[in-house]
Amino acid sequence: MNVKSLVKRNYKKQPEIDFPDYKSSIFRAPKNKKISIPSNLEIFGPIFNKKTIGELDNDLTLNFSKNKNSPLGHKIIVHGTVSDQFSNPIKGALIEIWQANAAGKYLHQDDKNPAPIDPNFSGCGRSLTSSDGSYEFLTIQPGPYPYPNRGIEWRPMHIHFSIFGESFGQRLITQMYFEGDPLINICPMVNSIADEKAKKSLVGKLDTSRSNIQNILAYKFDIVLRGVKQTFFENRQEGL
């Protein structure tokens, strides 16, 4: 990733860090001004290759299952490409995802949602992008879930994405929402992003061509690093 080719960050596409409708953001918002950290501070870092990835790491329907039992819910394919602002594919980027199960429950001790845990689903997976920047996961459609905010509100269905570059300092974190989910437009976390294009960049599109081939619903989520077509990220400070 050539530092010289990068485009200056556009902070107008970031969410309001102390958005009143999302109450906990007020308590977590930093009090000091943002600073930009040069991307070449960590020249050396982990080199990800196929040995880093297990055979089932990108198949969330099997990588935690007991005796090959399928988790509950609709199986879906999530796929896309990772490219830079000039449409050049990013090869060898490590993508990690994590998500709730079909009932909207995370396999995490601090998740207070009374929905049941799925014993055959961890909600975590990882994959390396190919030479053309492509990636693919087989997983379960996550459920929405309630959380305390202005009373009880609901988070839309979503999958968290983490993308590593050539060092641990080069990391981007974002979320993919699902096209057509009515909860997207009323979610305070989503609405903390003022830029409509940035919001739309977070929505995975239903890919009927892929769905028809494999009899599983598919969603396409292309990720663009930097530039005017960039995908919005939650953590720009560690950007690639």
Backbone as CSV, one residue per row, in Angstrom:
resi,resn,N_x,N_y,N_z,CA_x,CA_y,CA_z,C_x,C_y,C_z
1,MET,0.833,-1.181,0.000,0.000,0.000,0.000,0.878,1.244,0.000
2,ASN,0.921,1.906,-1.098,1.825,3.019,-1.292,1.328,4.251,-0.545
3,VAL,2.125,4.711,0.427,1.736,5.865,1.230,1.546,7.099,0.360
4,LYS,2.369,7.259,-0.673,2.304,8.440,-1.519,1.003,8.506,-2.311
5,SER,0.382,7.347,-2.559,-0.829,7.335,-3.379,-2.094,7.580,-2.583
6,LEU,-1.975,7.679,-1.258,-3.163,7.810,-0.432,-3.753,9.208,-0.509
7,VAL,-5.060,9.263,-0.339,-5.792,10.518,-0.374,-6.027,10.994,1.046
8,LYS,-5.971,12.284,1.245,-6.154,12.839,2.580,-7.512,12.457,3.141
9,ARG,-7.567,12.124,4.415,-8.805,11.700,5.044,-9.854,12.810,5.022
10,ASN,-11.091,12.400,4.814,-12.217,13.332,4.830,-13.029,13.061,6.093
11,TYR,-12.780,13.860,7.125,-13.434,13.619,8.405,-14.920,13.969,8.379
12,LYS,-15.379,14.648,7.324,-16.804,14.971,7.229,-17.643,13.715,7.034
13,LYS,-16.999,12.622,6.595,-17.722,11.375,6.385,-17.760,10.506,7.639
14,GLN,-17.162,10.989,8.715,-17.196,10.240,9.951,-18.459,10.586,10.736
15,PRO,-18.868,9.693,11.641,-20.056,10.003,12.441,-19.750,11.087,13.460
16,GLU,-20.790,11.719,13.948,-20.616,12.641,15.064,-20.231,11.817,16.279
17,ILE,-19.115,12.167,16.898,-18.596,11.327,17.971,-19.371,11.485,19.274
18,ASP,-20.134,12.579,19.401,-20.987,12.740,20.572,-22.423,13.015,20.112
19,PHE,-22.971,12.034,19.393,-24.300,12.142,18.785,-25.364,11.943,19.863
20,PRO,-26.168,12.968,20.194,-27.105,12.891,21.330,-28.081,11.725,21.265
21,ASP,-28.524,11.342,20.045,-29.493,10.247,19.936,-28.880,8.897,20.279
22,TYR,-27.560,8.811,20.229,-26.859,7.593,20.625,-26.145,7.917,21.929
23,LYS,-26.815,7.645,23.052,-26.411,8.190,24.344,-25.000,7.814,24.775
24,SER,-24.610,6.555,24.594,-23.303,6.139,25.088,-22.157,6.805,24.334
25,SER,-22.430,7.353,23.136,-21.368,8.042,22.398,-20.922,9.299,23.138
26,ILE,-21.816,9.911,23.883,-21.468,11.127,24.631,-20.443,10.808,25.709
27,PHE,-20.627,9.678,26.382,-19.702,9.293,27.456,-18.366,8.809,26.912
28,ARG,-18.387,8.239,25.700,-17.159,7.660,25.140,-16.403,8.621,24.252
29,ALA,-17.005,9.755,23.923,-16.379,10.674,22.972,-15.100,11.285,23.552
30,PRO,-14.008,11.304,22.782,-12.767,11.936,23.259,-12.940,13.436,23.417
31,LYS,-12.241,14.005,24.365,-12.359,15.434,24.640,-11.316,16.256,23.877
32,ASN,-10.254,15.607,23.413,-9.205,16.316,22.683,-9.429,16.225,21.177
33,LYS,-8.775,17.091,20.425,-8.918,17.109,18.979,-8.280,15.866,18.359
34,LYS,-8.778,15.486,17.176,-8.221,14.349,16.453,-6.790,14.647,16.006
35,ILE,-5.993,13.607,15.930,-4.656,13.724,15.357,-4.510,12.654,14.288
36,SER,-3.733,12.920,13.278,-3.468,11.948,12.225,-2.116,11.303,12.476
37,ILE,-2.094,9.983,12.443,-0.861,9.235,12.658,-0.333,8.800,11.299
38,PRO,0.901,9.153,10.943,1.448,8.747,9.638,1.367,7.252,9.429
39,SER,1.002,6.846,8.212,0.801,5.422,7.925,2.084,4.621,7.959
40,ASN,3.247,5.283,7.833,4.495,4.525,7.763,5.201,4.424,9.115
41,LEU,4.472,4.655,10.216,5.093,4.501,11.520,5.489,3.048,11.772
42,GLU,4.668,2.119,11.268,4.969,0.704,11.431,5.282,0.122,10.063
43,ILE,6.528,0.171,9.678,6.917,-0.336,8.363,6.876,-1.857,8.352
44,PHE,7.280,-2.451,9.472,7.308,-3.905,9.541,6.124,-4.402,10.354
45,GLY,5.569,-5.490,9.952,4.432,-6.055,10.656,4.190,-7.474,10.199
46,PRO,3.063,-8.036,10.584,2.778,-9.424,10.209,2.566,-9.565,8.712
47,ILE,3.049,-10.639,8.168,2.807,-10.959,6.756,1.826,-12.114,6.719
48,PHE,0.636,-11.864,6.233,-0.404,-12.874,6.216,-0.297,-13.702,4.941
49,ASN,-0.442,-15.008,5.074,-0.437,-15.892,3.917,-1.416,-17.026,4.167
50,LYS,-1.488,-17.956,3.229,-2.463,-19.032,3.324,-2.272,-19.887,4.569
51,LYS,-1.047,-19.938,5.091,-0.800,-20.725,6.294,-1.468,-20.101,7.508
52,THR,-1.790,-18.818,7.410,-2.462,-18.129,8.515,-3.909,-18.584,8.645
53,ILE,-4.496,-19.029,7.548,-5.917,-19.322,7.480,-6.181,-20.814,7.498
54,GLY,-7.095,-21.244,8.364,-7.506,-22.637,8.402,-8.519,-22.939,7.309
55,GLU,-8.719,-24.208,7.030,-9.579,-24.628,5.921,-11.011,-24.135,6.074
56,LEU,-11.504,-24.067,7.312,-12.894,-23.683,7.555,-13.035,-22.288,8.150
57,ASP,-11.970,-21.515,8.164,-12.021,-20.213,8.819,-13.048,-19.268,8.195
58,ASN,-13.308,-19.410,6.902,-14.276,-18.520,6.257,-15.665,-19.159,6.137
59,ASP,-15.848,-20.321,6.760,-17.147,-20.991,6.762,-17.687,-21.004,8.187
60,LEU,-18.493,-20.013,8.523,-19.005,-19.887,9.883,-20.103,-20.895,10.183
61,THR,-20.563,-21.610,9.150,-21.569,-22.646,9.374,-20.944,-23.947,9.857
62,LEU,-19.612,-24.067,9.745,-18.933,-25.296,10.141,-17.784,-25.087,11.122
63,ASN,-17.203,-23.887,11.172,-15.961,-23.733,11.941,-16.142,-23.821,13.462
64,PHE,-17.388,-23.875,13.924,-17.631,-24.027,15.365,-18.685,-25.104,15.631
65,SER,-19.105,-25.788,14.598,-20.205,-26.737,14.755,-19.761,-28.000,15.489
66,LYS,-20.701,-28.624,16.173,-20.450,-29.878,16.874,-20.923,-31.030,15.984
67,ASN,-20.010,-31.912,15.646,-20.338,-33.073,14.814,-20.954,-32.665,13.473
68,LYS,-20.479,-31.533,12.939,-20.919,-31.023,11.645,-22.412,-30.661,11.618
69,ASN,-22.975,-30.370,12.791,-24.358,-29.894,12.850,-24.426,-28.454,12.385
70,SER,-25.422,-28.138,11.576,-25.565,-26.776,11.063,-26.145,-25.859,12.135
71,PRO,-25.687,-24.609,12.203,-26.303,-23.641,13.105,-27.714,-23.293,12.618
72,LEU,-28.504,-22.710,13.497,-29.857,-22.311,13.144,-29.832,-21.051,12.288
73,GLY,-30.815,-20.932,11.399,-30.928,-19.720,10.594,-30.686,-19.963,9.121
74,HIS,-30.864,-18.892,8.342,-30.672,-18.965,6.896,-29.187,-18.835,6.559
75,LYS,-28.673,-19.766,5.783,-27.297,-19.664,5.311,-27.210,-18.586,4.231
76,ILE,-26.158,-17.785,4.285,-25.947,-16.741,3.289,-24.477,-16.712,2.886
77,ILE,-24.231,-16.200,1.698,-22.877,-15.921,1.233,-22.656,-14.422,1.317
78,VAL,-21.555,-14.021,1.894,-21.140,-12.617,1.892,-19.823,-12.548,1.136
79,HIS,-19.795,-11.794,0.058,-18.588,-11.762,-0.763,-18.406,-10.354,-1.337
80,GLY,-17.238,-10.128,-1.885,-16.950,-8.830,-2.482,-15.473,-8.699,-2.777
81,THR,-15.049,-7.470,-2.965,-13.643,-7.183,-3.241,-13.149,-6.066,-2.341
82,VAL,-11.847,-6.044,-2.140,-11.183,-4.940,-1.447,-10.255,-4.272,-2.451
83,SER,-10.424,-2.982,-2.657,-9.600,-2.252,-3.627,-9.203,-0.902,-3.060
84,ASP,-8.222,-0.271,-3.706,-7.836,1.074,-3.283,-8.666,2.108,-4.030
85,GLN,-8.356,3.388,-3.807,-9.162,4.453,-4.412,-9.019,4.545,-5.920
86,PHE,-8.029,3.817,-6.474,-7.817,3.821,-7.919,-8.296,2.521,-8.557
87,SER,-9.126,1.756,-7.812,-9.709,0.485,-8.276,-8.690,-0.627,-8.422
88,ASN,-7.516,-0.472,-7.827,-6.526,-1.542,-7.817,-6.870,-2.545,-6.712
89,PRO,-6.895,-3.846,-7.015,-7.233,-4.832,-5.986,-6.176,-4.902,-4.895
90,ILE,-6.611,-5.151,-3.680,-5.706,-5.326,-2.547,-5.575,-6.820,-2.282
91,LYS,-4.404,-7.358,-2.545,-4.136,-8.787,-2.370,-3.596,-9.062,-0.970
92,GLY,-4.031,-10.172,-0.378,-3.452,-10.638,0.878,-3.871,-9.865,2.105
93,ALA,-4.947,-9.094,2.029,-5.452,-8.401,3.218,-6.216,-9.405,4.081
94,LEU,-5.978,-9.380,5.366,-6.673,-10.270,6.281,-7.989,-9.636,6.690
95,ILE,-9.094,-10.321,6.379,-10.421,-9.857,6.769,-10.942,-10.756,7.878
96,GLU,-11.320,-10.162,8.990,-11.971,-10.884,10.078,-13.393,-10.359,10.220
97,ILE,-14.346,-11.251,10.453,-15.717,-10.823,10.687,-16.216,-11.409,12.000
98,TRP,-17.167,-10.724,12.626,-17.853,-11.272,13.782,-19.288,-10.742,13.781
99,GLN,-20.215,-11.524,14.316,-21.625,-11.206,14.191,-22.449,-11.936,15.246
100,ALA,-23.700,-11.505,15.387,-24.658,-12.212,16.232,-25.196,-13.430,15.485
101,ASN,-25.806,-14.346,16.220,-26.415,-15.506,15.574,-27.796,-15.139,15.018
102,ALA,-28.547,-16.116,14.561,-29.834,-15.857,13.925,-30.845,-15.241,14.884
103,ALA,-30.636,-15.425,16.182,-31.533,-14.857,17.185,-31.068,-13.494,17.678
104,GLY,-29.966,-12.988,17.122,-29.444,-11.697,17.561,-28.598,-11.768,18.811
105,LYS,-28.003,-12.917,19.068,-27.209,-13.136,20.275,-25.746,-13.361,19.924
106,TYR,-24.836,-12.616,20.583,-23.399,-12.830,20.425,-22.930,-13.892,21.415
107,LEU,-21.946,-14.661,21.008,-21.318,-15.625,21.909,-20.297,-14.879,22.765
108,HIS,-20.823,-14.094,23.699,-19.973,-13.239,24.535,-20.626,-13.119,25.903
109,GLN,-19.822,-13.233,26.942,-20.359,-13.248,28.299,-21.048,-11.950,28.694
110,ASP,-20.711,-10.841,28.022,-21.323,-9.566,28.372,-22.584,-9.254,27.565
111,ASP,-22.976,-10.156,26.679,-24.203,-9.941,25.909,-25.393,-10.302,26.795
112,LYS,-26.188,-9.301,27.160,-27.314,-9.503,28.071,-28.623,-9.814,27.349
113,ASN,-28.588,-9.894,26.040,-29.776,-10.245,25.282,-30.275,-11.622,25.729
114,PRO,-31.554,-11.750,26.118,-32.054,-13.043,26.607,-32.218,-14.099,25.513
115,ALA,-31.948,-13.760,24.269,-32.047,-14.728,23.176,-31.067,-15.879,23.413
116,PRO,-31.355,-17.068,22.863,-30.501,-18.235,23.132,-29.194,-18.216,22.362
117,ILE,-28.172,-18.823,22.952,-26.896,-19.065,22.273,-27.055,-20.284,21.360
118,ASP,-26.453,-20.220,20.197,-26.457,-21.354,19.278,-25.180,-22.157,19.530
119,PRO,-25.264,-23.398,20.002,-24.067,-24.172,20.334,-23.217,-24.529,19.127
120,ASN,-23.755,-24.322,17.916,-23.006,-24.651,16.701,-22.550,-23.421,15.934
121,PHE,-22.532,-22.268,16.621,-22.195,-21.030,15.906,-21.415,-20.089,16.814
122,SER,-20.196,-19.751,16.388,-19.376,-18.820,17.165,-19.552,-17.387,16.703
123,GLY,-19.902,-17.217,15.416,-20.068,-15.866,14.867,-18.763,-15.213,14.466
124,CYS,-17.685,-15.972,14.342,-16.388,-15.396,13.981,-15.786,-16.151,12.796
125,GLY,-15.119,-15.407,11.918,-14.437,-16.032,10.794,-13.379,-15.106,10.226
126,ARG,-12.546,-15.641,9.342,-11.509,-14.823,8.717,-11.139,-15.387,7.356
127,SER,-10.583,-14.513,6.527,-10.214,-14.902,5.173,-9.163,-13.936,4.646
128,LEU,-8.399,-14.390,3.655,-7.433,-13.537,2.967,-7.982,-13.168,1.596
129,THR,-7.776,-11.927,1.192,-8.193,-11.547,-0.150,-7.277,-12.197,-1.182
130,SER,-7.875,-12.585,-2.310,-7.128,-13.220,-3.399,-6.385,-12.181,-4.226
131,SER,-5.725,-12.624,-5.272,-4.934,-11.723,-6.119,-5.797,-10.648,-6.765
132,ASP,-7.093,-10.937,-6.969,-7.996,-9.942,-7.543,-8.730,-9.140,-6.471
133,GLY,-8.303,-9.295,-5.206,-8.899,-8.545,-4.105,-10.188,-9.132,-3.575
134,SER,-10.575,-10.308,-4.058,-11.870,-10.873,-3.680,-11.792,-11.648,-2.362
135,TYR,-12.941,-11.759,-1.710,-13.071,-12.547,-0.489,-14.460,-13.177,-0.478
136,GLU,-14.672,-14.171,0.387,-15.975,-14.809,0.496,-16.128,-15.475,1.855
137,PHE,-17.335,-15.346,2.438,-17.680,-16.044,3.669,-19.011,-16.762,3.475
138,LEU,-19.129,-17.931,4.080,-20.405,-18.623,4.207,-20.811,-18.507,5.664
139,THR,-21.986,-17.973,5.923,-22.374,-17.717,7.301,-23.892,-17.815,7.451
140,ILE,-24.391,-17.316,8.569,-25.818,-17.298,8.878,-26.294,-15.851,8.919
141,GLN,-27.487,-15.601,8.401,-28.029,-14.241,8.470,-28.203,-13.863,9.935
142,PRO,-27.520,-12.800,10.387,-27.640,-12.412,11.795,-29.003,-11.794,12.082
143,GLY,-29.463,-11.941,13.312,-30.720,-11.328,13.701,-30.499,-9.940,14.273
144,PRO,-31.511,-9.072,14.226,-31.417,-7.792,14.927,-31.488,-8.039,16.427
145,TYR,-31.135,-7.046,17.219,-31.207,-7.251,18.671,-31.493,-5.934,19.391
146,PRO,-32.135,-6.016,20.558,-32.456,-4.806,21.330,-31.258,-4.347,22.151
147,TYR,-31.199,-3.053,22.403,-30.165,-2.516,23.292,-30.711,-1.266,23.984
148,PRO,-30.234,-0.949,25.174,-30.741,0.217,25.898,-30.155,1.512,25.334
149,ASN,-31.015,2.436,24.968,-30.569,3.743,24.487,-31.589,4.778,24.940
150,ARG,-32.543,5.110,24.116,-33.662,5.958,24.526,-34.809,5.014,24.878
151,GLY,-34.688,4.333,26.030,-35.528,3.190,26.298,-34.878,1.996,25.634
152,ILE,-35.658,1.171,24.950,-35.124,0.035,24.216,-35.226,0.314,22.727
153,GLU,-34.100,0.217,22.038,-34.078,0.364,20.583,-33.459,-0.890,19.984
154,TRP,-33.519,-0.981,18.652,-33.062,-2.185,17.969,-31.963,-1.873,16.977
155,ARG,-30.938,-2.709,17.005,-29.880,-2.617,16.017,-30.284,-3.390,14.775
156,PRO,-30.015,-2.850,13.585,-30.282,-3.606,12.360,-29.396,-4.846,12.289
157,MET,-29.771,-5.777,11.439,-28.897,-6.917,11.163,-27.574,-6.378,10.620
158,HIS,-26.454,-6.886,11.114,-25.164,-6.399,10.619,-24.057,-7.404,10.910
159,ILE,-22.984,-7.271,10.152,-21.774,-8.059,10.341,-20.611,-7.088,10.489
160,HIS,-19.796,-7.299,11.519,-18.617,-6.462,11.742,-17.461,-6.953,10.864
161,PHE,-16.734,-6.004,10.279,-15.571,-6.320,9.444,-14.323,-5.655,10.029
162,SER,-13.240,-6.397,10.078,-11.927,-5.856,10.424,-10.976,-6.219,9.290
163,ILE,-10.246,-5.217,8.781,-9.330,-5.436,7.663,-7.923,-5.022,8.075
164,PHE,-6.993,-5.970,8.012,-5.598,-5.693,8.338,-4.808,-5.470,7.055
165,GLY,-3.891,-4.501,7.114,-2.975,-4.269,6.008,-1.666,-4.980,6.263
166,GLU,-0.562,-4.278,6.066,0.763,-4.892,6.173,1.329,-4.826,7.580
167,SER,0.609,-4.201,8.516,1.051,-4.165,9.904,-0.168,-4.031,10.792
168,PHE,0.008,-4.269,12.077,-1.120,-4.185,12.991,-1.629,-2.753,13.120
169,GLY,-0.784,-1.769,12.783,-1.222,-0.378,12.797,-2.110,-0.042,11.618
170,GLN,-2.116,-0.902,10.606,-2.953,-0.686,9.428,-4.199,-1.551,9.558
171,ARG,-5.191,-1.003,10.211,-6.406,-1.758,10.462,-7.622,-0.869,10.298
172,LEU,-8.632,-1.396,9.638,-9.890,-0.696,9.457,-11.009,-1.547,10.035
173,ILE,-11.955,-0.907,10.693,-13.092,-1.617,11.273,-14.375,-0.971,10.776
174,THR,-15.305,-1.778,10.314,-16.566,-1.253,9.819,-17.664,-2.282,10.023
175,GLN,-18.862,-1.990,9.523,-19.986,-2.902,9.607,-20.688,-2.976,8.265
176,MET,-21.219,-4.145,7.954,-22.048,-4.311,6.766,-23.485,-4.519,7.200
177,TYR,-24.374,-3.666,6.698,-25.800,-3.843,6.925,-26.407,-4.543,5.715
178,PHE,-27.669,-4.925,5.816,-28.319,-5.714,4.772,-29.359,-4.884,4.029
179,GLU,-29.254,-4.904,2.719,-30.170,-4.151,1.873,-31.623,-4.495,2.205
180,GLY,-32.438,-3.458,2.368,-33.859,-3.654,2.619,-34.249,-3.733,4.078
181,ASP,-33.298,-3.747,4.996,-33.618,-3.824,6.425,-34.224,-2.488,6.874
182,PRO,-35.481,-2.452,7.316,-36.112,-1.182,7.703,-35.525,-0.551,8.951
183,LEU,-34.767,-1.329,9.732,-34.179,-0.780,10.953,-32.989,0.135,10.676
184,ILE,-32.434,0.062,9.473,-31.253,0.872,9.155,-31.559,2.360,9.304
185,ASN,-32.667,2.798,8.737,-32.977,4.233,8.689,-33.368,4.826,10.033
186,ILE,-33.685,3.977,11.015,-34.071,4.508,12.322,-33.022,4.207,13.394
187,CYS,-31.878,3.698,12.982,-30.823,3.355,13.943,-29.990,4.594,14.278
188,PRO,-29.899,4.998,15.554,-29.101,6.175,15.920,-27.629,6.040,15.554
189,MET,-27.070,4.820,15.619,-25.655,4.648,15.274,-25.436,4.937,13.799
190,VAL,-26.345,4.448,12.956,-26.232,4.723,11.529,-26.455,6.199,11.256
191,ASN,-27.443,6.789,11.919,-27.793,8.185,11.656,-26.793,9.184,12.218
192,SER,-25.819,8.681,12.991,-24.742,9.577,13.430,-23.813,9.924,12.275
193,ILE,-23.974,9.214,11.145,-23.224,9.512,9.920,-24.071,10.458,9.083
194,ALA,-23.633,11.674,8.919,-24.429,12.673,8.206,-24.399,12.477,6.693
195,ASP,-23.292,11.952,6.180,-23.117,11.812,4.737,-23.892,10.596,4.220
196,GLU,-24.855,10.828,3.310,-25.706,9.752,2.815,-24.920,8.719,2.004
197,LYS,-23.925,9.176,1.239,-23.118,8.234,0.465,-22.319,7.324,1.382
198,ALA,-21.848,7.886,2.479,-21.101,7.077,3.437,-22.007,6.011,4.044
199,LYS,-23.247,6.369,4.340,-24.197,5.389,4.868,-24.426,4.252,3.869
200,LYS,-24.652,4.638,2.601,-24.937,3.634,1.586,-23.755,2.692,1.358
201,SER,-22.538,3.187,1.616,-21.361,2.338,1.416,-21.301,1.203,2.429
202,LEU,-22.128,1.273,3.463,-22.139,0.243,4.502,-23.192,-0.828,4.270
203,VAL,-23.946,-0.731,3.192,-25.052,-1.653,2.947,-24.650,-2.706,1.917
204,GLY,-24.682,-3.968,2.318,-24.424,-5.063,1.389,-25.619,-5.260,0.477
205,LYS,-25.367,-5.391,-0.806,-26.433,-5.504,-1.804,-26.793,-6.971,-2.047
206,LEU,-28.087,-7.245,-2.126,-28.535,-8.586,-2.461,-28.043,-8.952,-3.854
207,ASP,-27.347,-10.080,-3.963,-26.767,-10.512,-5.230,-27.549,-11.720,-5.732
208,THR,-28.608,-11.452,-6.517,-29.478,-12.540,-6.965,-28.775,-13.468,-7.958
209,SER,-27.809,-12.958,-8.700,-27.099,-13.819,-9.655,-26.327,-14.914,-8.925
210,ARG,-25.725,-14.564,-7.829,-24.980,-15.543,-7.031,-25.939,-16.451,-6.246
211,SER,-27.038,-15.882,-5.773,-28.021,-16.651,-5.014,-28.628,-17.749,-5.871
212,ASN,-28.946,-17.434,-7.111,-29.590,-18.405,-7.995,-28.677,-19.578,-8.325
213,ILE,-27.384,-19.320,-8.329,-26.431,-20.375,-8.683,-26.287,-21.393,-7.553
214,GLN,-26.201,-20.919,-6.316,-25.886,-21.807,-5.196,-27.072,-22.073,-4.257
215,ASN,-28.264,-21.564,-4.601,-29.460,-21.784,-3.784,-29.311,-21.273,-2.353
216,ILE,-28.456,-20.297,-2.188,-28.268,-19.635,-0.896,-28.276,-18.130,-1.167
217,LEU,-28.973,-17.363,-0.357,-28.966,-15.921,-0.550,-27.544,-15.384,-0.458
218,ALA,-27.211,-14.455,-1.328,-25.869,-13.880,-1.346,-25.957,-12.358,-1.254
219,TYR,-24.992,-11.778,-0.583,-24.885,-10.325,-0.463,-23.478,-9.905,-0.880
220,LYS,-23.412,-8.852,-1.669,-22.123,-8.355,-2.166,-21.759,-7.079,-1.425
221,PHE,-20.564,-7.071,-0.851,-20.097,-5.936,-0.063,-18.673,-5.607,-0.504
222,ASP,-18.555,-4.654,-1.417,-17.248,-4.211,-1.891,-16.702,-3.128,-0.968
223,ILE,-15.420,-3.230,-0.691,-14.769,-2.300,0.238,-13.716,-1.500,-0.519
224,VAL,-13.856,-0.196,-0.474,-12.915,0.702,-1.145,-12.146,1.481,-0.092
225,LEU,-10.829,1.440,-0.202,-9.967,2.122,0.757,-9.610,3.514,0.243
226,ARG,-10.077,4.528,0.927,-9.780,5.924,0.597,-10.473,6.410,-0.667
227,GLY,-10.320,7.710,-0.932,-10.855,8.303,-2.151,-12.329,8.645,-2.040
228,VAL,-12.894,9.173,-3.111,-14.275,9.664,-3.084,-15.288,8.521,-2.990
229,LYS,-14.904,7.304,-3.371,-15.807,6.164,-3.316,-15.530,5.249,-2.132
230,GLN,-14.800,5.752,-1.167,-14.359,4.924,-0.060,-15.536,4.407,0.774
231,THR,-15.330,3.236,1.343,-16.264,2.689,2.305,-16.040,3.394,3.630
232,PHE,-17.121,3.744,4.308,-16.971,4.422,5.588,-16.465,3.444,6.643
233,PHE,-15.551,3.913,7.504,-15.013,3.072,8.557,-15.231,3.695,9.915
234,GLU,-15.450,2.833,10.902,-15.651,3.300,12.275,-14.361,3.846,12.881
235,ASN,-13.228,3.280,12.473,-11.960,3.621,13.115,-10.985,4.162,12.078
236,ARG,-11.150,5.446,11.687,-10.309,6.022,10.648,-8.878,6.258,11.122
237,GLN,-8.671,6.410,12.441,-7.338,6.728,12.934,-6.307,5.668,12.599
238,GLU,-6.770,4.403,12.420,-5.836,3.332,12.101,-5.920,2.958,10.627
239,GLY,-6.372,3.891,9.818,-6.655,3.606,8.409,-5.456,3.184,7.616
240,LEU,-5.728,2.429,6.546,-4.666,1.969,5.658,-4.135,3.108,4.813
